[in-house]
Amino acid sequence: MVILLYKWLLLLPALLAGGPSAPLNTNSMARHPLFVSVTEMNYNTADKDLEISCKIFTDDFEKTLSAIYHTKVDLSAPSGKSEADKYVKDYIKNHLVLKLDNKPVTLDYVGFEKENDATWSYFQVSNAGTAPKKIDIVNSILYESYDKQMNLMHVTVGGNRKSTKLNYPDKQTSLQF
């Protein structure tokens, strides 16, 4: 019985890697297999603001920011918070562009925070006016780094929630309310 268990323990790494002759691939286990961001937008009827939050895997986001800004970016280092704020703000504003009822709007940066292995960034469109009937979205978050990137978007206006996704290379969508 002990010998049988020992043989299974020896074969386990090979079986997990794809067969008895395959080497154990620790590199693929260290990375997550999915490249995804989630953007939530909520029209706040009381304040007439569009509140926006973007959730991105921190390791992917840091890699992309480091490549674009030609410096190591660590979103969890308090000493570099002001510089990280600038990178996050500029990056998202250049890769998430909105029109409300065919009018371009400006995203006002609120801040960012890390949560486990993800980074949340927060924006708002202040004084957006009446509840939009149409929202045009251009979302190319992480497209320069990952050709398997998927960007999910959940938008709520007047209690009506609509969701959509964009897979690389598609970057434009429109939602009607």
C-alpha positions as CSV (number, residue, x, y, z in Angstrom):
1,M,0.0,0.0,0.0
2,V,2.8,2.5,0.9
3,I,4.7,1.6,-2.3
4,L,1.5,2.3,-4.4
5,L,1.0,5.6,-2.7
6,Y,4.7,6.5,-3.3
7,K,4.3,5.8,-7.0
8,W,1.3,8.0,-7.3
9,L,3.1,10.8,-5.5
10,L,6.0,10.5,-8.0
11,L,3.6,10.5,-11.0
12,L,1.4,13.4,-9.7
13,P,3.6,16.3,-11.0
14,A,3.9,14.6,-14.4
15,L,0.1,14.0,-14.6
16,L,-0.7,17.5,-13.7
17,A,1.7,18.8,-16.4
18,G,0.1,16.8,-19.2
19,G,1.4,13.2,-19.1
20,P,4.1,11.0,-17.7
21,S,6.8,12.3,-20.0
22,A,6.0,16.0,-19.8
23,P,8.1,18.1,-17.5
24,L,6.4,20.0,-14.7
25,N,5.6,23.5,-16.0
26,T,5.7,25.7,-13.0
27,N,5.6,28.9,-15.1
28,S,2.1,28.3,-16.3
29,M,0.9,27.6,-12.8
30,A,2.3,30.9,-11.5
31,R,0.3,33.0,-13.9
32,H,-3.5,33.3,-14.1
33,P,-4.9,32.0,-17.4
34,L,-7.5,34.8,-17.8
35,F,-6.9,38.4,-18.8
36,V,-9.9,40.3,-17.8
37,S,-11.0,43.7,-16.4
38,V,-14.4,44.6,-15.0
39,T,-15.7,48.1,-15.3
40,E,-18.8,49.1,-13.3
41,M,-20.7,52.3,-14.1
42,N,-23.7,53.6,-12.1
43,Y,-25.7,56.7,-12.8
44,N,-26.4,58.4,-9.5
45,T,-29.8,60.1,-10.0
46,A,-29.5,62.2,-6.8
47,D,-26.1,63.7,-7.7
48,K,-26.5,63.4,-11.5
49,D,-23.0,61.8,-11.6
50,L,-21.9,58.7,-13.4
51,E,-19.7,56.7,-11.0
52,I,-17.1,54.4,-12.5
53,S,-14.9,51.7,-11.0
54,C,-12.4,49.6,-12.9
55,K,-11.1,46.3,-11.5
56,I,-7.9,45.0,-13.1
57,F,-5.5,42.2,-12.0
58,T,-2.7,44.0,-10.3
59,D,0.2,42.0,-11.8
60,D,-1.1,42.6,-15.4
61,F,-1.8,46.3,-14.6
62,E,1.7,46.9,-13.1
63,K,3.3,45.1,-16.1
64,T,1.4,47.3,-18.6
65,L,2.1,50.6,-16.7
66,S,5.8,49.7,-16.3
67,A,6.1,49.1,-20.1
68,I,4.2,52.3,-21.0
69,Y,5.9,54.6,-18.5
70,H,9.4,52.9,-18.8
71,T,9.7,52.6,-15.0
72,K,8.9,49.9,-12.5
73,V,5.4,50.5,-11.1
74,D,4.4,49.0,-7.8
75,L,0.8,49.8,-6.9
76,S,1.2,48.6,-3.4
77,A,4.2,50.8,-2.4
78,P,3.0,53.7,-0.3
79,S,6.1,55.7,-1.1
80,G,5.2,55.9,-4.8
81,K,1.5,56.6,-4.3
82,S,1.5,60.0,-5.9
83,E,3.4,58.8,-9.0
84,A,1.2,55.6,-9.1
85,D,-1.9,57.9,-9.0
86,K,-0.7,59.7,-12.0
87,Y,0.0,56.5,-14.0
88,V,-3.4,55.0,-13.1
89,K,-5.3,58.2,-13.9
90,D,-3.6,58.8,-17.2
91,Y,-3.8,55.2,-18.3
92,I,-7.5,54.7,-17.6
93,K,-8.4,58.1,-19.1
94,N,-6.6,57.1,-22.3
95,H,-8.1,53.6,-22.5
96,L,-11.7,54.2,-21.3
97,V,-13.5,56.9,-23.3
98,L,-17.2,57.6,-22.9
99,K,-19.9,59.5,-24.6
100,L,-23.3,60.2,-22.9
101,D,-26.0,60.8,-25.5
102,N,-23.4,61.4,-28.2
103,K,-21.5,64.0,-26.1
104,P,-17.9,63.3,-25.0
105,V,-17.4,63.5,-21.3
106,T,-14.4,63.9,-19.0
107,L,-13.6,61.3,-16.4
108,D,-12.6,62.9,-13.1
109,Y,-10.1,60.7,-11.2
110,V,-11.1,59.8,-7.6
111,G,-8.3,57.3,-6.7
112,F,-7.3,53.7,-6.6
113,E,-6.9,50.9,-4.1
114,K,-5.6,47.4,-4.0
115,E,-7.8,44.5,-3.0
116,N,-6.1,41.1,-2.8
117,D,-4.7,40.4,-6.3
118,A,-6.8,43.2,-8.0
119,T,-6.6,47.0,-8.2
120,W,-9.7,49.1,-8.2
121,S,-9.6,52.6,-9.8
122,Y,-12.4,55.1,-9.3
123,F,-13.6,57.9,-11.6
124,Q,-16.8,59.9,-12.0
125,V,-18.4,62.1,-14.6
126,S,-19.6,65.0,-12.5
127,N,-22.9,66.8,-13.4
128,A,-23.7,64.4,-16.2
129,G,-27.2,65.9,-16.5
130,T,-30.3,63.8,-16.9
131,A,-30.0,60.0,-17.0
132,P,-28.4,59.1,-20.3
133,K,-30.4,57.2,-22.9
134,K,-27.3,56.1,-24.7
135,I,-23.7,55.4,-23.5
136,D,-21.0,54.9,-26.1
137,I,-17.9,53.1,-24.6
138,V,-14.4,52.7,-26.0
139,N,-12.5,50.3,-23.7
140,S,-9.0,49.1,-24.7
141,I,-7.7,48.4,-21.2
142,L,-4.6,46.2,-21.3
143,Y,-5.0,45.6,-25.1
144,E,-1.4,46.6,-25.7
145,S,-0.2,43.8,-23.4
146,Y,-2.6,40.9,-23.9
147,D,-4.2,39.7,-27.1
148,K,-6.6,37.5,-25.1
149,Q,-7.8,40.5,-23.0
150,M,-11.5,40.6,-22.2
151,N,-13.1,43.7,-20.8
152,L,-16.5,43.3,-19.1
153,M,-18.7,46.3,-18.4
154,H,-21.8,46.5,-16.2
155,V,-23.8,49.8,-16.5
156,T,-26.7,50.8,-14.4
157,V,-29.0,53.7,-15.3
158,G,-32.3,54.3,-13.4
159,G,-32.2,50.8,-11.9
160,N,-31.8,49.2,-15.3
161,R,-28.6,47.2,-15.5
162,K,-27.0,46.1,-18.8
163,S,-23.8,44.1,-19.2
164,T,-21.5,43.6,-22.2
165,K,-18.0,42.4,-23.0
166,L,-15.3,43.3,-25.4
167,N,-12.7,40.8,-26.5
168,Y,-9.5,42.0,-28.0
169,P,-9.3,43.6,-30.6
170,D,-12.9,44.9,-30.4
171,K,-12.9,48.1,-28.3
172,Q,-16.2,49.9,-29.0
173,T,-19.7,49.2,-27.8
174,S,-23.0,51.2,-27.2
175,L,-25.7,50.6,-24.6
176,Q,-29.2,52.0,-24.9
177,F,-31.4,52.8,-21.9
